[in-house]
Amino acid sequence: MRSKIILFVIIAISVIQGKAQIYIADSCRISFFSKTKMENIDAVNTISKPIMSTATGEFDVSVSNAFFDFKKQLMKEHFNEDYMETAKYPKTVFTGKINEKIDFTKNGTDSISISGIMDMHGVKKNITIHGVMVVKDSVLYLKAIFRLFMKDYNIKIPSVVSLNLAESVDVTFTAAMVPYAVKK
């Protein structure tokens, strides 16, 4: 619901400004990885559909925590029940704005940073994510790799399993974003 409201607001601002272009992910992949002495943990989510306004640089992605796929079902259960508490915190949301001025009309590659709020596990934290944007024939390709620390989001790691879980995870985000067309 929150993503639909944000999409509506971005589209409304775009119409008012008369020049904005809204992009939405045609494909998106969000994965995380943590390495420990006992076993590596990685998961992938391909359900999310980030949106962005090229007029304002506003960017939003809402991730359903329950849709991360793990190699082992038990890892998924622990992730959803014990750590992310998905029943209580079903989504992780990042809302931010691109800091650099990008010419979205020309093909090219730019280093970018997006500053905003990561809302995860009931905690809202200001972060800046660094990445790369490639503009190619009206498609925006984004890639970012960044680290999140569990303690920053009040995600508790019981001492009994501390060897099995890292204190941080490396997140990789990739998306191919295309112009959003309003269906008539």
C-alpha positions, 0 to 999 in steps of 0.5 A: 500500500505504501509503495502505491501511495508513493507511486501516486505522489511521484506521478502527481508531481510529474504531471504538475511539473509536466516534464518528469519521467517515471521509471519502474523496474522491469527486473530487479534483484536484491540479494544479501550475503554473510560469511561465517565460520560455520556456513555462508548465508545468502538469499535473493528477492526478485519480486520488488519493483522500485520506482524513480522520478528522473525530474526529482531523482526520488527513488523508492523500493519496498521489499517483502521480507517473506519473498527472500529465497534461501538455499535451505528452508530452515534458513528461511524459517529462521530469517522470517521468524527469529531475525526479521520477525516478518509477521511484525515487520513484513517489509523493508523500505528504502526511500531516497534521492539521487545526489548527482545530476544525471542526464537521463536522455543520453547514453552513458555510465555514472557513479551515483549515490542515493541518500535516504531512509532505510526502514527495516525491522521497525527502525528508520536509519539515514543511509547513503548507498553508492552505485553505478547507473548506466543509461542505455536506450531509455533503460536505466540499469542500476547496481549497488553493493552496500553493507548493513549492520544488524545492530543498527536495526535492532536485529538480535543475534542470540549468542547460541548461534553467533558463530552461524550469523555475521554481524553484517550482511552485504547487500547487492541491488541490481535493476533494469528500469524502464519508463512507466506508461499509464494504461489507458 
